[in-house]
Amino acid sequence: MLMPMLAEMTGNIHVGLAALGAAIGVGLIGAKASEAVGRNPGAATKVLVQSILAIAFAEGIVFFAIFLATAKWPAQ
């Protein structure tokens, strides 16, 4: 009784923390990309490509967290 409840709570907590971390990471990536384009407008395309890739990798962490949260304890 206690273990499934704890598993559910920790799953929710780690998905929330992963989403928070990804949101902070995406914000930092966007801020630094804007700063880089402001310093060198000629490199806007290269900066855009790199920032989109970095954002995709940051968001991928949330999908791993969701997958791990939905994993159930083995039936006993």
C-alpha positions as CSV (number, residue, x, y, z in Angstrom):
1,M,0.0,0.0,0.0
2,L,2.7,2.4,0.9
3,M,5.2,1.6,-1.9
4,P,2.8,2.4,-4.8
5,M,1.8,5.7,-3.1
6,L,5.5,6.6,-2.6
7,A,6.3,5.6,-6.2
8,E,3.5,7.8,-7.5
9,M,4.6,10.8,-5.4
10,T,8.3,10.5,-6.4
11,G,7.3,10.0,-10.0
12,N,5.3,13.2,-10.0
13,I,8.1,15.1,-8.2
14,H,10.8,14.1,-10.6
15,V,8.7,14.9,-13.6
16,G,8.0,18.3,-12.2
17,L,11.7,18.9,-11.4
18,A,12.7,17.8,-14.9
19,A,10.1,20.1,-16.5
20,L,11.3,23.0,-14.3
21,G,15.0,22.3,-15.2
22,A,14.1,22.1,-18.9
23,A,12.2,25.3,-18.8
24,I,15.1,27.1,-17.1
25,G,17.5,25.6,-19.7
26,V,15.4,26.7,-22.6
27,G,15.2,30.2,-21.1
28,L,19.0,30.4,-20.8
29,I,19.5,29.1,-24.3
30,G,17.1,31.7,-25.7
31,A,18.8,34.5,-23.7
32,K,22.3,33.5,-24.8
33,A,21.2,33.0,-28.4
34,S,19.6,36.5,-28.4
35,E,22.8,37.9,-26.9
36,A,24.9,36.1,-29.6
37,V,22.8,37.4,-32.4
38,G,23.0,40.9,-31.0
39,R,26.8,40.8,-30.9
40,N,27.1,39.2,-34.4
41,P,24.0,39.5,-36.6
42,G,25.7,37.8,-39.5
43,A,25.8,34.5,-37.6
44,A,22.1,34.5,-36.9
45,T,21.4,31.4,-38.9
46,K,24.1,29.4,-37.3
47,V,23.1,30.5,-33.8
48,L,19.4,29.6,-34.6
49,V,20.3,26.1,-35.7
50,Q,22.5,25.5,-32.7
51,S,19.9,26.9,-30.3
52,I,17.1,24.8,-31.8
53,L,19.2,21.7,-31.3
54,A,20.0,22.6,-27.8
55,I,16.4,23.3,-26.9
56,A,15.3,19.9,-28.4
57,F,17.9,18.1,-26.3
58,A,16.8,20.0,-23.2
59,E,13.2,19.1,-23.8
60,G,14.1,15.4,-24.4
61,I,15.0,15.1,-20.7
62,V,11.4,15.7,-19.8
63,F,10.3,12.8,-22.0
64,F,12.7,10.5,-20.3
65,A,11.4,11.7,-16.9
66,I,7.8,11.0,-18.0
67,F,8.8,7.6,-19.3
68,L,10.5,6.7,-16.0
69,A,7.5,8.1,-14.0
70,T,5.1,5.8,-15.8
71,A,7.1,2.7,-15.1
72,K,5.2,0.7,-12.5
73,W,6.6,-1.4,-9.6
74,P,6.7,-5.1,-10.5
75,A,3.6,-7.0,-9.4
76,Q,4.3,-9.0,-6.2
